[in-house]
Amino acid sequence: MAEEKRNRDSKQHQDLQDYASYEQGFTLSHDFMTENPATEQSMLAAHRVKPYHFKGLNQGQQDAIMHERAQQVREQKLLKDTEKEQARLEALQLEHMRRQQVLSDRAMKKASRDVAIGHRATQEQQRDEHAAAWKDQYDEKTPTHNNF
């Protein structure tokens, strides 16, 4: 039984060492660790290059990639700034329209109040004219009179 355990342990140890040796060899011979230029090529198309891989590229190619990246960043910044400016102008236009609406509402309410004041003045004038034209001939409106 002890011999079986020793054999099993030595086999397990040997298997682990074989696997570690295989992993080391695989890692050292893998395309990512070597200077294989095919690893920088995009999976989408052969002419596209991953911007974070520069294996096998000369300095001119690297500079062209970096220049294009910088130009894309500038375009995105310009687009973002344009959208921000457009949003600011829309906000200004909305605020102007809101102010015009408030002024219009105020003018409409003032005109409505003026019409109401005019109606009241007309009614008071008509009341006074009626009171002057129709006197209390029978003294019915005086408080001292006793109506039965």
Buried (B, 14 or more C-beta within 10 A) or exposed (E): EEEEEEEEEEEEEEEEEEEEEEEEEEEEEEEEEEEEBEBBBEEEEEEEBBEEBBBEBEEEEEEEBEEEEEEEEEEEEEEEEEEEEEEEEEEEEEEEEEEEEEEEEEEEEEEEEEEEEEEEEEEEEEEEEEEEEEEEEEEEEEEEEEEE
